[in-house]
Amino acid sequence: MPKTQEMQKCNRCGEVKPLTAFRRHAKRTCGYSGICKACRKAEYESSKGYFGPLPEPEGSQRWLDEIRRRAKVIRKERQQG
Ligand SMILES: [Zn+2]
C-alpha cells in the first residue's frame, strides 16, 4: 500500500479526493484549490460552450479573469431565471 495520501473535499461536487486531483493555489491556506480539476474542467467547458473560446494560455491571469467574468454573467442570468 502506498503512503496515506492527503485528501481534500471538493467544494463543488462534495467528493473527497487526493490533493493531486486539485490544482495548486498559493493564496489558499491549504495550498490547493477548493474545487477539484474535474469540476473546474466542467465549469470551463460549460462557459466555453456558452461564450465561445477563452483566451490562451489556459491558467493565465487573463484566462482566469475571463472565466470569472463569465461565471458572474451566468450566475446573474440564472438568478433572473
Ligand atoms: Zn469536484
PDB file of the backbone (N, CA, C, O) and the ligand in Angstrom, with CONECT records:
HET     ZN  A 101       1
ATOM      1  N   MET A   1       0.842  -1.212   0.000  1.00  0.00           N
ATOM      2  CA  MET A   1       0.000   0.000   0.000  1.00  0.00           C
ATOM      3  C   MET A   1       0.876   1.260   0.000  1.00  0.00           C
ATOM      4  O   MET A   1       1.847   1.342   0.752  1.00  0.00           O
ATOM      5  N   PRO A   2       0.536   2.223  -0.830  1.00  0.00           N
ATOM      6  CA  PRO A   2       1.289   3.486  -0.817  1.00  0.00           C
ATOM      7  C   PRO A   2       1.017   4.265   0.456  1.00  0.00           C
ATOM      8  O   PRO A   2       0.047   4.006   1.168  1.00  0.00           O
ATOM      9  N   LYS A   3       1.888   5.222   0.730  1.00  0.00           N
ATOM     10  CA  LYS A   3       1.688   6.068   1.911  1.00  0.00           C
ATOM     11  C   LYS A   3       0.345   6.787   1.830  1.00  0.00           C
ATOM     12  O   LYS A   3      -0.122   7.140   0.747  1.00  0.00           O
ATOM     13  N   THR A   4      -0.260   6.995   2.979  1.00  0.00           N
ATOM     14  CA  THR A   4      -1.565   7.655   3.012  1.00  0.00           C
ATOM     15  C   THR A   4      -1.472   9.015   2.325  1.00  0.00           C
ATOM     16  O   THR A   4      -0.667   9.872   2.689  1.00  0.00           O
ATOM     17  N   GLN A   5      -2.315   9.173   1.333  1.00  0.00           N
ATOM     18  CA  GLN A   5      -2.314  10.426   0.602  1.00  0.00           C
ATOM     19  C   GLN A   5      -3.179  11.443   1.332  1.00  0.00           C
ATOM     20  O   GLN A   5      -4.173  11.095   1.969  1.00  0.00           O
ATOM     21  N   GLU A   6      -2.789  12.680   1.230  1.00  0.00           N
ATOM     22  CA  GLU A   6      -3.619  13.717   1.820  1.00  0.00           C
ATOM     23  C   GLU A   6      -4.866  13.891   0.974  1.00  0.00           C
ATOM     24  O   GLU A   6      -4.813  13.915  -0.256  1.00  0.00           O
ATOM     25  N   MET A   7      -5.976  14.012   1.659  1.00  0.00           N
ATOM     26  CA  MET A   7      -7.246  14.110   0.959  1.00  0.00           C
ATOM     27  C   MET A   7      -7.886  15.471   1.239  1.00  0.00           C
ATOM     28  O   MET A   7      -7.595  16.123   2.241  1.00  0.00           O
ATOM     29  N   GLN A   8      -8.759  15.873   0.329  1.00  0.00           N
ATOM     30  CA  GLN A   8      -9.483  17.130   0.498  1.00  0.00           C
ATOM     31  C   GLN A   8     -10.867  16.988  -0.119  1.00  0.00           C
ATOM     32  O   GLN A   8     -11.051  16.308  -1.129  1.00  0.00           O
ATOM     33  N   LYS A   9     -11.828  17.640   0.506  1.00  0.00           N
ATOM     34  CA  LYS A   9     -13.180  17.598  -0.018  1.00  0.00           C
ATOM     35  C   LYS A   9     -13.371  18.724  -1.025  1.00  0.00           C
ATOM     36  O   LYS A   9     -13.006  19.872  -0.771  1.00  0.00           O
ATOM     37  N   CYS A  10     -13.940  18.383  -2.153  1.00  0.00           N
ATOM     38  CA  CYS A  10     -14.203  19.383  -3.187  1.00  0.00           C
ATOM     39  C   CYS A  10     -15.436  20.199  -2.805  1.00  0.00           C
ATOM     40  O   CYS A  10     -16.461  19.645  -2.405  1.00  0.00           O
ATOM     41  N   ASN A  11     -15.324  21.517  -2.933  1.00  0.00           N
ATOM     42  CA  ASN A  11     -16.440  22.394  -2.565  1.00  0.00           C
ATOM     43  C   ASN A  11     -17.582  22.326  -3.567  1.00  0.00           C
ATOM     44  O   ASN A  11     -18.693  22.773  -3.282  1.00  0.00           O
ATOM     45  N   ARG A  12     -17.310  21.772  -4.728  1.00  0.00           N
ATOM     46  CA  ARG A  12     -18.325  21.760  -5.768  1.00  0.00           C
ATOM     47  C   ARG A  12     -19.089  20.433  -5.786  1.00  0.00           C
ATOM     48  O   ARG A  12     -20.312  20.417  -5.646  1.00  0.00           O
ATOM     49  N   CYS A  13     -18.365  19.320  -5.958  1.00  0.00           N
ATOM     50  CA  CYS A  13     -19.060  18.030  -6.055  1.00  0.00           C
ATOM     51  C   CYS A  13     -19.170  17.331  -4.698  1.00  0.00           C
ATOM     52  O   CYS A  13     -19.921  16.366  -4.554  1.00  0.00           O
ATOM     53  N   GLY A  14     -18.415  17.822  -3.698  1.00  0.00           N
ATOM     54  CA  GLY A  14     -18.514  17.252  -2.362  1.00  0.00           C
ATOM     55  C   GLY A  14     -17.758  15.949  -2.179  1.00  0.00           C
ATOM     56  O   GLY A  14     -17.806  15.350  -1.104  1.00  0.00           O
ATOM     57  N   GLU A  15     -17.062  15.505  -3.213  1.00  0.00           N
ATOM     58  CA  GLU A  15     -16.299  14.256  -3.116  1.00  0.00           C
ATOM     59  C   GLU A  15     -14.967  14.506  -2.432  1.00  0.00           C
ATOM     60  O   GLU A  15     -14.340  15.549  -2.616  1.00  0.00           O
ATOM     61  N   VAL A  16     -14.546  13.527  -1.639  1.00  0.00           N
ATOM     62  CA  VAL A  16     -13.224  13.608  -1.021  1.00  0.00           C
ATOM     63  C   VAL A  16     -12.222  12.976  -1.974  1.00  0.00           C
ATOM     64  O   VAL A  16     -12.331  11.800  -2.320  1.00  0.00           O
ATOM     65  N   LYS A  17     -11.248  13.771  -2.394  1.00  0.00           N
ATOM     66  CA  LYS A  17     -10.282  13.311  -3.395  1.00  0.00           C
ATOM     67  C   LYS A  17      -8.858  13.605  -2.921  1.00  0.00           C
ATOM     68  O   LYS A  17      -8.642  14.481  -2.084  1.00  0.00           O
ATOM     69  N   PRO A  18      -7.879  12.856  -3.470  1.00  0.00           N
ATOM     70  CA  PRO A  18      -6.481  13.157  -3.113  1.00  0.00           C
ATOM     71  C   PRO A  18      -6.086  14.539  -3.615  1.00  0.00           C
ATOM     72  O   PRO A  18      -6.666  15.039  -4.579  1.00  0.00           O
ATOM     73  N   LEU A  19      -5.110  15.154  -2.974  1.00  0.00           N
ATOM     74  CA  LEU A  19      -4.698  16.514  -3.339  1.00  0.00           C
ATOM     75  C   LEU A  19      -4.222  16.609  -4.788  1.00  0.00           C
ATOM     76  O   LEU A  19      -4.237  17.689  -5.379  1.00  0.00           O
ATOM     77  N   THR A  20      -3.805  15.491  -5.351  1.00  0.00           N
ATOM     78  CA  THR A  20      -3.362  15.509  -6.750  1.00  0.00           C
ATOM     79  C   THR A  20      -4.521  15.821  -7.694  1.00  0.00           C
ATOM     80  O   THR A  20      -4.303  16.198  -8.846  1.00  0.00           O
ATOM     81  N   ALA A  21      -5.748  15.665  -7.206  1.00  0.00           N
ATOM     82  CA  ALA A  21      -6.921  15.962  -8.028  1.00  0.00           C
ATOM     83  C   ALA A  21      -7.269  17.446  -7.977  1.00  0.00           C
ATOM     84  O   ALA A  21      -8.214  17.895  -8.626  1.00  0.00           O
ATOM     85  N   PHE A  22      -6.495  18.203  -7.199  1.00  0.00           N
ATOM     86  CA  PHE A  22      -6.747  19.637  -7.067  1.00  0.00           C
ATOM     87  C   PHE A  22      -5.574  20.427  -7.627  1.00  0.00           C
ATOM     88  O   PHE A  22      -4.433  19.966  -7.622  1.00  0.00           O
ATOM     89  N   ARG A  23      -5.875  21.607  -8.102  1.00  0.00           N
ATOM     90  CA  ARG A  23      -4.807  22.474  -8.575  1.00  0.00           C
ATOM     91  C   ARG A  23      -4.170  23.168  -7.393  1.00  0.00           C
ATOM     92  O   ARG A  23      -4.817  23.425  -6.378  1.00  0.00           O
ATOM     93  N   ARG A  24      -2.879  23.470  -7.541  1.00  0.00           N
ATOM     94  CA  ARG A  24      -2.206  24.237  -6.501  1.00  0.00           C
ATOM     95  C   ARG A  24      -2.761  25.651  -6.507  1.00  0.00           C
ATOM     96  O   ARG A  24      -3.049  26.220  -7.560  1.00  0.00           O
ATOM     97  N   HIS A  25      -2.907  26.209  -5.299  1.00  0.00           N
ATOM     98  CA  HIS A  25      -3.482  27.528  -5.170  1.00  0.00           C
ATOM     99  C   HIS A  25      -2.769  28.242  -4.040  1.00  0.00           C
ATOM    100  O   HIS A  25      -3.066  28.024  -2.865  1.00  0.00           O
ATOM    101  N   ALA A  26      -1.819  29.102  -4.406  1.00  0.00           N
ATOM    102  CA  ALA A  26      -0.925  29.709  -3.421  1.00  0.00           C
ATOM    103  C   ALA A  26      -1.655  30.565  -2.400  1.00  0.00           C
ATOM    104  O   ALA A  26      -1.205  30.706  -1.263  1.00  0.00           O
ATOM    105  N   LYS A  27      -2.794  31.144  -2.812  1.00  0.00           N
ATOM    106  CA  LYS A  27      -3.467  32.092  -1.918  1.00  0.00           C
ATOM    107  C   LYS A  27      -4.298  31.406  -0.843  1.00  0.00           C
ATOM    108  O   LYS A  27      -4.705  32.041   0.130  1.00  0.00           O
ATOM    109  N   ARG A  28      -4.546  30.128  -1.012  1.00  0.00           N
ATOM    110  CA  ARG A  28      -5.324  29.414  -0.007  1.00  0.00           C
ATOM    111  C   ARG A  28      -4.407  28.833   1.056  1.00  0.00           C
ATOM    112  O   ARG A  28      -3.274  28.446   0.767  1.00  0.00           O
ATOM    113  N   THR A  29      -4.906  28.773   2.298  1.00  0.00           N
ATOM    114  CA  THR A  29      -4.071  28.326   3.411  1.00  0.00           C
ATOM    115  C   THR A  29      -3.599  26.891   3.212  1.00  0.00           C
ATOM    116  O   THR A  29      -2.470  26.557   3.573  1.00  0.00           O
ATOM    117  N   CYS A  30      -4.454  26.032   2.638  1.00  0.00           N
ATOM    118  CA  CYS A  30      -4.075  24.635   2.445  1.00  0.00           C
ATOM    119  C   CYS A  30      -3.127  24.477   1.256  1.00  0.00           C
ATOM    120  O   CYS A  30      -2.489  23.436   1.106  1.00  0.00           O
ATOM    121  N   GLY A  31      -3.035  25.514   0.407  1.00  0.00           N
ATOM    122  CA  GLY A  31      -2.132  25.449  -0.737  1.00  0.00           C
ATOM    123  C   GLY A  31      -2.754  24.850  -1.980  1.00  0.00           C
ATOM    124  O   GLY A  31      -2.095  24.722  -3.012  1.00  0.00           O
ATOM    125  N   TYR A  32      -4.020  24.483  -1.886  1.00  0.00           N
ATOM    126  CA  TYR A  32      -4.692  23.869  -3.033  1.00  0.00           C
ATOM    127  C   TYR A  32      -6.046  24.522  -3.274  1.00  0.00           C
ATOM    128  O   TYR A  32      -6.663  25.071  -2.361  1.00  0.00           O
ATOM    129  N   SER A  33      -6.485  24.451  -4.505  1.00  0.00           N
ATOM    130  CA  SER A  33      -7.795  24.970  -4.864  1.00  0.00           C
ATOM    131  C   SER A  33      -8.884  24.190  -4.132  1.00  0.00           C
ATOM    132  O   SER A  33      -8.707  23.008  -3.836  1.00  0.00           O
ATOM    133  N   GLY A  34     -10.011  24.843  -3.840  1.00  0.00           N
ATOM    134  CA  GLY A  34     -11.097  24.169  -3.152  1.00  0.00           C
ATOM    135  C   GLY A  34     -11.988  23.372  -4.088  1.00  0.00           C
ATOM    136  O   GLY A  34     -12.871  22.637  -3.646  1.00  0.00           O
ATOM    137  N   ILE A  35     -11.749  23.523  -5.386  1.00  0.00           N
ATOM    138  CA  ILE A  35     -12.554  22.826  -6.387  1.00  0.00           C
ATOM    139  C   ILE A  35     -11.656  21.883  -7.178  1.00  0.00           C
ATOM    140  O   ILE A  35     -10.588  22.286  -7.639  1.00  0.00           O
ATOM    141  N   CYS A  36     -12.077  20.639  -7.337  1.00  0.00           N
ATOM    142  CA  CYS A  36     -11.237  19.638  -7.998  1.00  0.00           C
ATOM    143  C   CYS A  36     -11.104  19.929  -9.489  1.00  0.00           C
ATOM    144  O   CYS A  36     -11.884  20.692 -10.059  1.00  0.00           O
ATOM    145  N   LYS A  37     -10.111  19.314 -10.102  1.00  0.00           N
ATOM    146  CA  LYS A  37      -9.830  19.561 -11.518  1.00  0.00           C
ATOM    147  C   LYS A  37     -11.015  19.184 -12.404  1.00  0.00           C
ATOM    148  O   LYS A  37     -11.309  19.861 -13.390  1.00  0.00           O
ATOM    149  N   ALA A  38     -11.688  18.093 -12.038  1.00  0.00           N
ATOM    150  CA  ALA A  38     -12.825  17.628 -12.839  1.00  0.00           C
ATOM    151  C   ALA A  38     -13.936  18.677 -12.856  1.00  0.00           C
ATOM    152  O   ALA A  38     -14.517  18.960 -13.904  1.00  0.00           O
ATOM    153  N   CYS A  39     -14.226  19.251 -11.685  1.00  0.00           N
ATOM    154  CA  CYS A  39     -15.278  20.270 -11.601  1.00  0.00           C
ATOM    155  C   CYS A  39     -14.844  21.536 -12.335  1.00  0.00           C
ATOM    156  O   CYS A  39     -15.644  22.177 -13.017  1.00  0.00           O
ATOM    157  N   ARG A  40     -13.571  21.886 -12.186  1.00  0.00           N
ATOM    158  CA  ARG A  40     -13.051  23.075 -12.852  1.00  0.00           C
ATOM    159  C   ARG A  40     -13.146  22.921 -14.371  1.00  0.00           C
ATOM    160  O   ARG A  40     -13.466  23.860 -15.099  1.00  0.00           O
ATOM    161  N   LYS A  41     -12.860  21.722 -14.808  1.00  0.00           N
ATOM    162  CA  LYS A  41     -12.920  21.457 -16.252  1.00  0.00           C
ATOM    163  C   LYS A  41     -14.369  21.564 -16.738  1.00  0.00           C
ATOM    164  O   LYS A  41     -14.641  22.130 -17.797  1.00  0.00           O
ATOM    165  N   ALA A  42     -15.283  21.017 -15.952  1.00  0.00           N
ATOM    166  CA  ALA A  42     -16.699  21.071 -16.316  1.00  0.00           C
ATOM    167  C   ALA A  42     -17.158  22.525 -16.403  1.00  0.00           C
ATOM    168  O   ALA A  42     -17.920  22.899 -17.295  1.00  0.00           O
ATOM    169  N   GLU A  43     -16.678  23.335 -15.461  1.00  0.00           N
ATOM    170  CA  GLU A  43     -17.014  24.752 -15.433  1.00  0.00           C
ATOM    171  C   GLU A  43     -16.472  25.441 -16.686  1.00  0.00           C
ATOM    172  O   GLU A  43     -17.147  26.242 -17.333  1.00  0.00           O
ATOM    173  N   TYR A  44     -15.231  25.094 -16.992  1.00  0.00           N
ATOM    174  CA  TYR A  44     -14.563  25.663 -18.156  1.00  0.00           C
ATOM    175  C   TYR A  44     -15.304  25.286 -19.433  1.00  0.00           C
ATOM    176  O   TYR A  44     -15.548  26.131 -20.295  1.00  0.00           O
ATOM    177  N   GLU A  45     -15.660  24.000 -19.545  1.00  0.00           N
ATOM    178  CA  GLU A  45     -16.344  23.536 -20.748  1.00  0.00           C
ATOM    179  C   GLU A  45     -17.699  24.216 -20.909  1.00  0.00           C
ATOM    180  O   GLU A  45     -18.082  24.591 -22.017  1.00  0.00           O
ATOM    181  N   SER A  46     -18.422  24.373 -19.803  1.00  0.00           N
ATOM    182  CA  SER A  46     -19.750  24.969 -19.902  1.00  0.00           C
ATOM    183  C   SER A  46     -19.651  26.436 -20.307  1.00  0.00           C
ATOM    184  O   SER A  46     -20.467  26.917 -21.093  1.00  0.00           O
ATOM    185  N   SER A  47     -18.654  27.155 -19.775  1.00  0.00           N
ATOM    186  CA  SER A  47     -18.536  28.559 -20.128  1.00  0.00           C
ATOM    187  C   SER A  47     -18.027  28.711 -21.551  1.00  0.00           C
ATOM    188  O   SER A  47     -18.338  29.692 -22.226  1.00  0.00           O
ATOM    189  N   LYS A  48     -17.247  27.742 -22.003  1.00  0.00           N
ATOM    190  CA  LYS A  48     -16.735  27.781 -23.369  1.00  0.00           C
ATOM    191  C   LYS A  48     -17.889  27.623 -24.360  1.00  0.00           C
ATOM    192  O   LYS A  48     -17.962  28.321 -25.372  1.00  0.00           O
ATOM    193  N   GLY A  49     -18.786  26.687 -24.043  1.00  0.00           N
ATOM    194  CA  GLY A  49     -19.921  26.472 -24.915  1.00  0.00           C
ATOM    195  C   GLY A  49     -20.852  27.666 -24.919  1.00  0.00           C
ATOM    196  O   GLY A  49     -21.554  27.922 -25.898  1.00  0.00           O
ATOM    197  N   TYR A  50     -20.849  28.384 -23.831  1.00  0.00           N
ATOM    198  CA  TYR A  50     -21.774  29.489 -23.647  1.00  0.00           C
ATOM    199  C   TYR A  50     -21.289  30.761 -24.325  1.00  0.00           C
ATOM    200  O   TYR A  50     -22.073  31.507 -24.912  1.00  0.00           O
ATOM    201  N   PHE A  51     -19.986  30.999 -24.237  1.00  0.00           N
ATOM    202  CA  PHE A  51     -19.445  32.280 -24.712  1.00  0.00           C
ATOM    203  C   PHE A  51     -18.433  32.160 -25.834  1.00  0.00           C
ATOM    204  O   PHE A  51     -17.979  33.176 -26.361  1.00  0.00           O
ATOM    205  N   GLY A  52     -18.068  30.943 -26.212  1.00  0.00           N
ATOM    206  CA  GLY A  52     -17.023  30.808 -27.211  1.00  0.00           C
ATOM    207  C   GLY A  52     -15.674  30.600 -26.563  1.00  0.00           C
ATOM    208  O   GLY A  52     -15.573  30.560 -25.337  1.00  0.00           O
ATOM    209  N   PRO A  53     -14.622  30.465 -27.379  1.00  0.00           N
ATOM    210  CA  PRO A  53     -13.297  30.114 -26.860  1.00  0.00           C
ATOM    211  C   PRO A  53     -12.749  31.137 -25.880  1.00  0.00           C
ATOM    212  O   PRO A  53     -13.051  32.328 -25.967  1.00  0.00           O
ATOM    213  N   LEU A  54     -11.947  30.659 -24.953  1.00  0.00           N
ATOM    214  CA  LEU A  54     -11.333  31.515 -23.941  1.00  0.00           C
ATOM    215  C   LEU A  54      -9.945  31.946 -24.395  1.00  0.00           C
ATOM    216  O   LEU A  54      -9.327  31.300 -25.241  1.00  0.00           O
ATOM    217  N   PRO A  55      -9.460  33.053 -23.821  1.00  0.00           N
ATOM    218  CA  PRO A  55      -8.096  33.480 -24.173  1.00  0.00           C
ATOM    219  C   PRO A  55      -7.068  32.452 -23.734  1.00  0.00           C
ATOM    220  O   PRO A  55      -7.253  31.766 -22.729  1.00  0.00           O
ATOM    221  N   GLU A  56      -6.015  32.353 -24.472  1.00  0.00           N
ATOM    222  CA  GLU A  56      -4.910  31.449 -24.150  1.00  0.00           C
ATOM    223  C   GLU A  56      -3.764  32.259 -23.546  1.00  0.00           C
ATOM    224  O   GLU A  56      -3.723  33.469 -23.765  1.00  0.00           O
ATOM    225  N   PRO A  57      -2.840  31.669 -22.806  1.00  0.00           N
ATOM    226  CA  PRO A  57      -2.823  30.270 -22.413  1.00  0.00           C
ATOM    227  C   PRO A  57      -3.724  30.002 -21.209  1.00  0.00           C
ATOM    228  O   PRO A  57      -3.939  30.868 -20.361  1.00  0.00           O
ATOM    229  N   GLU A  58      -4.236  28.790 -21.164  1.00  0.00           N
ATOM    230  CA  GLU A  58      -5.091  28.398 -20.056  1.00  0.00           C
ATOM    231  C   GLU A  58      -4.339  28.539 -18.741  1.00  0.00           C
ATOM    232  O   GLU A  58      -3.184  28.129 -18.630  1.00  0.00           O
ATOM    233  N   GLY A  59      -4.999  29.121 -17.747  1.00  0.00           N
ATOM    234  CA  GLY A  59      -4.364  29.277 -16.438  1.00  0.00           C
ATOM    235  C   GLY A  59      -3.714  30.631 -16.240  1.00  0.00           C
ATOM    236  O   GLY A  59      -3.307  30.966 -15.127  1.00  0.00           O
ATOM    237  N   SER A  60      -3.609  31.429 -17.322  1.00  0.00           N
ATOM    238  CA  SER A  60      -3.015  32.757 -17.196  1.00  0.00           C
ATOM    239  C   SER A  60      -3.988  33.695 -16.490  1.00  0.00           C
ATOM    240  O   SER A  60      -5.158  33.357 -16.309  1.00  0.00           O
ATOM    241  N   GLN A  61      -3.512  34.860 -16.097  1.00  0.00           N
ATOM    242  CA  GLN A  61      -4.357  35.817 -15.386  1.00  0.00           C
ATOM    243  C   GLN A  61      -5.514  36.267 -16.267  1.00  0.00           C
ATOM    244  O   GLN A  61      -6.643  36.410 -15.796  1.00  0.00           O
ATOM    245  N   ARG A  62      -5.234  36.486 -17.530  1.00  0.00           N
ATOM    246  CA  ARG A  62      -6.278  36.919 -18.469  1.00  0.00           C
ATOM    247  C   ARG A  62      -7.356  35.861 -18.593  1.00  0.00           C
ATOM    248  O   ARG A  62      -8.549  36.164 -18.619  1.00  0.00           O
ATOM    249  N   TRP A  63      -6.919  34.624 -18.667  1.00  0.00           N
ATOM    250  CA  TRP A  63      -7.821  33.474 -18.778  1.00  0.00           C
ATOM    251  C   TRP A  63      -8.705  33.392 -17.549  1.00  0.00           C
ATOM    252  O   TRP A  63      -9.915  33.185 -17.640  1.00  0.00           O
ATOM    253  N   LEU A  64      -8.066  33.561 -16.387  1.00  0.00           N
ATOM    254  CA  LEU A  64      -8.769  33.477 -15.118  1.00  0.00           C
ATOM    255  C   LEU A  64      -9.807  34.604 -14.992  1.00  0.00           C
ATOM    256  O   LEU A  64     -10.935  34.378 -14.555  1.00  0.00           O
ATOM    257  N   ASP A  65      -9.405  35.809 -15.381  1.00  0.00           N
ATOM    258  CA  ASP A  65     -10.314  36.949 -15.328  1.00  0.00           C
ATOM    259  C   ASP A  65     -11.537  36.706 -16.200  1.00  0.00           C
ATOM    260  O   ASP A  65     -12.661  37.042 -15.829  1.00  0.00           O
ATOM    261  N   GLU A  66     -11.294  36.112 -17.374  1.00  0.00           N
ATOM    262  CA  GLU A  66     -12.376  35.855 -18.308  1.00  0.00           C
ATOM    263  C   GLU A  66     -13.328  34.796 -17.746  1.00  0.00           C
ATOM    264  O   GLU A  66     -14.546  34.932 -17.861  1.00  0.00           O
ATOM    265  N   ILE A  67     -12.775  33.746 -17.140  1.00  0.00           N
ATOM    266  CA  ILE A  67     -13.592  32.705 -16.514  1.00  0.00           C
ATOM    267  C   ILE A  67     -14.491  33.327 -15.449  1.00  0.00           C
ATOM    268  O   ILE A  67     -15.681  33.025 -15.366  1.00  0.00           O
ATOM    269  N   ARG A  68     -13.903  34.192 -14.643  1.00  0.00           N
ATOM    270  CA  ARG A  68     -14.656  34.804 -13.547  1.00  0.00           C
ATOM    271  C   ARG A  68     -15.754  35.708 -14.088  1.00  0.00           C
ATOM    272  O   ARG A  68     -16.872  35.730 -13.575  1.00  0.00           O
ATOM    273  N   ARG A  69     -15.415  36.446 -15.125  1.00  0.00           N
ATOM    274  CA  ARG A  69     -16.394  37.355 -15.725  1.00  0.00           C
ATOM    275  C   ARG A  69     -17.574  36.552 -16.254  1.00  0.00           C
ATOM    276  O   ARG A  69     -18.729  36.926 -16.051  1.00  0.00           O
ATOM    277  N   ARG A  70     -17.283  35.462 -16.923  1.00  0.00           N
ATOM    278  CA  ARG A  70     -18.347  34.629 -17.489  1.00  0.00           C
ATOM    279  C   ARG A  70     -19.176  33.969 -16.393  1.00  0.00           C
ATOM    280  O   ARG A  70     -20.401  33.893 -16.485  1.00  0.00           O
ATOM    281  N   ALA A  71     -18.495  33.496 -15.363  1.00  0.00           N
ATOM    282  CA  ALA A  71     -19.210  32.845 -14.261  1.00  0.00           C
ATOM    283  C   ALA A  71     -20.191  33.822 -13.630  1.00  0.00           C
ATOM    284  O   ALA A  71     -21.297  33.447 -13.242  1.00  0.00           O
ATOM    285  N   LYS A  72     -19.773  35.074 -13.534  1.00  0.00           N
ATOM    286  CA  LYS A  72     -20.619  36.108 -12.944  1.00  0.00           C
ATOM    287  C   LYS A  72     -21.861  36.327 -13.805  1.00  0.00           C
ATOM    288  O   LYS A  72     -22.973  36.440 -13.289  1.00  0.00           O
ATOM    289  N   VAL A  73     -21.664  36.386 -15.106  1.00  0.00           N
ATOM    290  CA  VAL A  73     -22.778  36.591 -16.035  1.00  0.00           C
ATOM    291  C   VAL A  73     -23.762  35.426 -15.940  1.00  0.00           C
ATOM    292  O   VAL A  73     -24.975  35.622 -15.876  1.00  0.00           O
ATOM    293  N   ILE A  74     -23.212  34.211 -15.933  1.00  0.00           N
ATOM    294  CA  ILE A  74     -24.067  33.020 -15.870  1.00  0.00           C
ATOM    295  C   ILE A  74     -24.883  33.029 -14.590  1.00  0.00           C
ATOM    296  O   ILE A  74     -26.084  32.759 -14.607  1.00  0.00           O
ATOM    297  N   ARG A  75     -24.221  33.344 -13.471  1.00  0.00           N
ATOM    298  CA  ARG A  75     -24.895  33.361 -12.172  1.00  0.00           C
ATOM    299  C   ARG A  75     -26.047  34.381 -12.187  1.00  0.00           C
ATOM    300  O   ARG A  75     -27.142  34.108 -11.694  1.00  0.00           O
ATOM    301  N   LYS A  76     -25.778  35.533 -12.749  1.00  0.00           N
ATOM    302  CA  LYS A  76     -26.773  36.602 -12.801  1.00  0.00           C
ATOM    303  C   LYS A  76     -27.994  36.162 -13.614  1.00  0.00           C
ATOM    304  O   LYS A  76     -29.138  36.391 -13.223  1.00  0.00           O
ATOM    305  N   GLU A  77     -27.718  35.526 -14.749  1.00  0.00           N
ATOM    306  CA  GLU A  77     -28.810  35.083 -15.608  1.00  0.00           C
ATOM    307  C   GLU A  77     -29.648  34.004 -14.947  1.00  0.00           C
ATOM    308  O   GLU A  77     -30.869  33.956 -15.095  1.00  0.00           O
ATOM    309  N   ARG A  78     -28.951  33.126 -14.204  1.00  0.00           N
ATOM    310  CA  ARG A  78     -29.680  32.051 -13.522  1.00  0.00           C
ATOM    311  C   ARG A  78     -30.573  32.627 -12.434  1.00  0.00           C
ATOM    312  O   ARG A  78     -31.682  32.139 -12.212  1.00  0.00           O
ATOM    313  N   GLN A  79     -30.097  33.652 -11.764  1.00  0.00           N
ATOM    314  CA  GLN A  79     -30.888  34.270 -10.703  1.00  0.00           C
ATOM    315  C   GLN A  79     -32.144  34.918 -11.269  1.00  0.00           C
ATOM    316  O   GLN A  79     -33.215  34.903 -10.663  1.00  0.00           O
ATOM    317  N   GLN A  80     -31.967  35.483 -12.450  1.00  0.00           N
ATOM    318  CA  GLN A  80     -33.111  36.141 -13.086  1.00  0.00           C
ATOM    319  C   GLN A  80     -34.072  35.124 -13.697  1.00  0.00           C
ATOM    320  O   GLN A  80     -35.193  35.468 -14.073  1.00  0.00           O
ATOM    321  N   GLY A  81     -33.633  33.890 -13.794  1.00  0.00           N
ATOM    322  CA  GLY A  81     -34.472  32.819 -14.332  1.00  0.00           C
ATOM    323  C   GLY A  81     -34.455  32.859 -15.837  1.00  0.00           C
ATOM    324  O   GLY A  81     -35.102  32.036 -16.484  1.00  0.00           O
TER     325      GLY A  81
HETATM  326 ZN    ZN A 101     -15.280  18.304  -7.610  1.00  0.00          ZN2+
END
